[in-house]
Amino acid sequence: SFQSSRSVPRLSPDKARAKISRWQSIATEASRQCGRADIPEIRWTVSFEEMLTYSERESLKIIFWEEESQKGIKEVLRDEKYAGANDISVVIGPEGGFSREEVERAAERGFISVTLGKNILKVETAALAILSIIQYEKGIFGGLHFGEVR
């Protein structure tokens, strides 16, 4: 979780801790339910710049931006230069979207700006859609591996 220039809720430290604890419980239960060996760690909310720094080690970095009109997620995930990408960093904007400056700063750090299409989705819906698309394209849902053709 990170704070961008258009983030709407500004939580007090107590409320933020409560939310993080709740999200960690949800991540733990979801991991157990699907048999996932590792449980994602939910971290304290950081600044946009800190989030960009945390993503430096990822092999594929994608930022979803409602003003992007050139590239879609499918195009990026099917690009051969990212075929071996196992570590993917996905950044989804707040309710008010990202500013152009934020997207440009992310691009300077290696992020690829992509669109999910014309519809603007709520963050919760976008996250589920994006993860499903990535899992499908990477072959997690059917035994096929990315790039395989039948």
N, C-alpha and C positions, 0 to 999 in steps of 0.2 A: 504494500500500500504506500502511496506517495501523495504529496501535496503538489498540485500544479497551480498555475496562476488563476485558473477558472474553477478550482475545486469549491464546491458549495459548502459542505459541512465542515466546520472548524470545531472539533471536539475538545473538551477539557481533558486533561491527562487521565482523570478517573474514568470518564466515559470511554476514552480510547483504550485503556487497559481492559475494560469490561468487554468491548467489542473484539479486541484481539484474542482474549481468552475464549470467547464464544466461537470465533472463527477457527481457532486452533482445535477446539472440541469437534467442530463440524469436519475439519480436515482429517482428524484422527478417525472419527467414525466412518467417514466415506472411504478412507484408505483400508480400514478393516473390512468393510462391506465388499469391496472389489478385490480383496486379496493382494493389495499393493504392499510390498515389503518395506518401502521407505515412506515416511509420513512427511508431507511438505511442512516446512517451518513457516509459521505466520509471524511476521516481524512488525515492529513498531513502525508507524508511519514516518517516512523520510521525505526530504525535499526532492524535487524533480532532478536536480543535479546529482544528489546522492544515488538516486535510482539509476541514473545513467551510468554512474561509476560501478555500481553492483553488477551491471549487465555486461561489463567489458569482457569477461571471460567466455561469454556465450558465442557459439559458432554462427548462429543466425539470430539477428535482432530485427524485430518487426514492430512498427508503431502504427496503430490504426488511427486514421484521420479522416473525418467526414468530408474534408475538402480535397482529398486525393482523387484524381480522375484518371491517372495513367496506369496504375498497377493494382491488380487484385491479389488477394492472398493465394488463390489457386495458381496464378502465374508464377509467383515467387516460390511456392512449395514444389512446383514441378520443374523449376530451373535446375539444370544439371549441376551448376556450380554449388548448389546447396543440398545435393542429393545425400551427402554423408553427414549432414548436420544432425547431431543428436541432442545438442543443447540449444534450446530455442528460448529466447527472451521475447515475451509478448507484452506490449504496453497498450492499454486501453484507456482512453481519455475519460475525464469526469463528465458530469452532466452537461456542462457548458462547452465541452470539447477542448482541444488543445489550441493554443495560439500558434500563429505561423512561426514565431520566434522559437517556441519550444520544439516544434517539429524540425526546424533548421538546426537547433542545437543537437537534437537526437541524431539527425543525419550526419552531422560532423563526427559523431561517435560511432558511426557505422550502422545506424538503424535504417531500415528500408520502410518508407511510408507506403501503406497499402489501404485499400478501401474494402469494405464488405458489401458495397453496392449502394443503391440510392436510399434505402431505408435507414433511418437513424434508430439504433437500438438502445435500450437501457443497458447500463453497464453489466448488470447481472445476466441479461439475455445475450449480450455480445460475448461475454466470457465463455458461456456454454457453447455458443455457436462456433466460436473460434477454436476452442479446444476440440470440439467434435470434428471440425474440418481438418485440423492438424492430425488428429488420430487417424482419420480416414485416409488422408493423403500419404501418411507415413506407413500405412499398412497394418496398423494396430488392430483394426476391426475385422480383418478377414484372412489373416495369414499371409497375404501378399506383402512383399516389401516394396518400398518406394522405387519406382522405375521399372518394376516387373510388368510385363504385358502377357496377357493370356488370350 
